[in-house]
Amino acid sequence: MTDIEKARQLFRDAGLAFPTIPEELAEQLKEHGRWLFSTRPIDMSPYNLQHYLDEVDVSPVKDYAVLSHAGHGVNSYAIQYYLVHGSLRMFLHLGWGGVYMDRGEAAATVRDCFSMADQIASLAQTVGRFQAGKQLTVVGSDFYGSYWLPPGKTRRGEASGHKGPLNVLTQTLDWLTRRQTEMHRKVSKIDPKLGLGLHELANSGKGRCRPDSLFSFQLEFAKTQAKDILDNLGNLVENTIKKAPVRPKEKDFKLCRRSDPTRKLTREEDKWERAIHEKWGPEGSGEFVSVCKRIQTYQYPLQASLKDRCWGDIDLLGIGADFLPVPNELKGRGSGDSPLRMLLEVAAYGFAIREVWPKLKDHWIEAVGWFGGSPSQFPATLERVTLVGVAPKEYWLRCLGQLPGTNQGKFPCGAWPRFWELVDALEKKGVDIHFVAIKGSWDDTAGRPTITGARVLDLRSLTLNSTADPSDSGGTSLCEP
């Protein structure tokens, strides 16, 4: 049982709701003691709310989540849920567990507050991009007052709020909802003055990286945003190359991973990732696809130091027909990420691999020895890199608006021509981009995919030919068994 599963069970057994902790933090949640779970070291009891408020006011704090039950005396006990994530700083300190408290009533209040907090945390990731260094602050405490502050505002000595946690959470959610409505009325554009790279733009709205402040991917404006990226592509690529991390030779490049069967995975994409590696990795068999013969490793680390926080891991690193590395960006069935975001992510990986290749080369030759190729075949520098955007067929059907009964997540028809202009422009800069559909099914009982195959999509024909039928029996069908 993982630590987050222990926490869920503890709260469930106590009759309490459990907040939705962001995925990247949920995986880091560790048990530090009875009724104490956190993604960060704990030097001060979470009951001391003011300590944690002062901490974020004094200096930037790395994203974290704390979930605990603490108190003193006979009645001063509370559930603490502290979440610092991107532009959101939320501190809930909700009375529960005191001798004189009505246990049922207190549990109901915790449930209602957590429900509001879940909505706030979700909305803050999509509409909470503010000016650099500005955060949305929410404080809800039954003991020390409650208040919320929009970005850029301070309390300035104001007395503790007396509106109550639920009231403050409601006000915050209303404000975020209004902001979401306003954002949907106008397109989010790139600010050239920020000097962004493709990796930073691709991670807009995600917790680990928000240097862009204002940019967010908007399906309804995908055509305009693709044109905006095209207009800024030269600077975006140049900045990506400048910021590409170069891990030193002595670092472990994680090229020979072995799956740990005892580790329980929670994210769907992680499960697809491992299943693909198992089927087509060094211990698997058969060809993945023509442009990427096999999969060498998963979660290939790009970061060389802490300053590279905007760089994630390459989901899958494959082996091309020329034995060179092929970065793969993977999306799950229900991913809300558009093909435009996928394109920017995998392109950034391509430029990063090209930069690190001189340090990576010897490690790569040794790692892929099982597949073949002689050292003389491997160039000193990479002039071109093959890239793959891969996803289960359900993801591509959603992007094409072919899922039965819904158009949610469909990439606008009018945006595809701009999308392909962007693909062509990137290819002129040294990256060859392909898109792959994974064939198979999801096993609900086992909680993992069963993969039967994969193939390169002729996505350009599917999206530019208005008469194309994705369910036909030709080479571009997505729906074949």
C-alpha positions, 0 to 999 in steps of 0.5 A: 500500500502506498503512502497516499493509499494509507492516507485515503484509508485513514481519512475514509475510516475516520468518516472524512472526505479526501482532497484531490491532490495534484498528480505530480504531488500525489506521487511524492506524498509520504507518511511522516507520522500518525496523521501526518502526510507531506511532500516536503520535510516537516520541521514545524507542526502543521497546526502552526498555521502562521508559520506556513503563511509567513514562510510563503510571504518571505521567499519563494517556496517549492510546490508542496502538499501537507495533509494532517490532523493536529492540535492541543488541549481537549478541543483545539484540533483541526485537519490541515490541508496546505497546498502550494501549487503553481500560482495557488497558495491554499491553507485549510485549517478545519476544526475536527476531532475536538472533544466538544465538537459535533463529529458528524457536523465537523466532518460535513464541513470538511467534506464541503470545504474539500469539494470547493478546494478541489474545484479551486485547485483545478481551476487555478491550473487553467486560469490562474496564470498571473504576473510573475511572482503573483499568487492567489492566496486562500486561508480558511481556518476555524480558529485563526480566521479566513480570507482570500487575496487575489494576486498582488494583494496583501493583508496590510495588517488587516485583522483576521477574517471572520467569514468562515472557511466555506464562505471564503472558498465560495468567494474564491471559486466565484472569482476564478469562475468569472476569470475563466469566463473572461479568459475564454473571450480572448485569445492567450498569446505569447509575450516575446519579451519573456524569452520563452523556449518551446519547453516552457510554452508547452508546460504553460499551466502545469505546476512545475513551470510558469514563466509565461504568466499569461499563455494557456492553450485554448482549443477554441483559439488553436488556429490563432495560437498555432499562427502565433507560435509560427510567427515566434518560432525562430526565437522559441527554437533559439531559446530552447537550444540555449536552455537545453540542459546538458547532463555531464557524462558521469550522470546516469542517463537511465538508459537501461531501466527495469520496471519494478513490479512492486511499484503501484502506478496511479497515472494512466500515462505511466501505465501505458508507458510501462506497457509499451516498454515491456512490449517493445523494450530490450526484453520485449519483441517485434517492431514498434513502428517503422520510424522507431523500431524499438523502445530503449527506456522510459522517463529519460531524465533531461534535467542537469540541475535544479535550474532546469525545472521546466524540463521534464522527462522524455516519456519514451526514448526509442531506437530509430532505423539508424540506431539513433535516439527517437524521443516519444511524447505520450498522451493517455486516452483521456488527456486534455492536452491538444495535439498542438501541445504534444507537438511543442513538447516533443519538438523541445525534446528533439532539440534537447537530445541534439544538444546533449548527444555529444555527452550521451553518445557513448552511453547510448552506443553501449545501451543499444548494443543488444539491438545492433549497430557498430560504433562507427555508425554513430555520428559525432553530432546529430543533424536531424532527430526523428520524433514521435507523438504517440497515444492510444487510438481513443486520444486521436479519435477525440482530437478528430471529433470521432468519439461517439456522442461527444465533440469534447476535446476535438481539435478545430478543423480550421486549426489543422492547416496551421498545425501542419505549417508548424510541423513543416517549419519545425522539420526545416529546423532539423526534426522529423515528426511522426504520429503513432496510434497504439492499438489495444484495449484498457483492462478495467479489472487489472487497471492497465492496458493490453497492447496488440500493436502500433502504427504510424498515422497518416494524420495529415491526410485524415485532418486535411481531407474533409472527405476522409472517413477515419473508420474506413478500411484504408491505411489511415483507419483508427478504428480497426481492431 
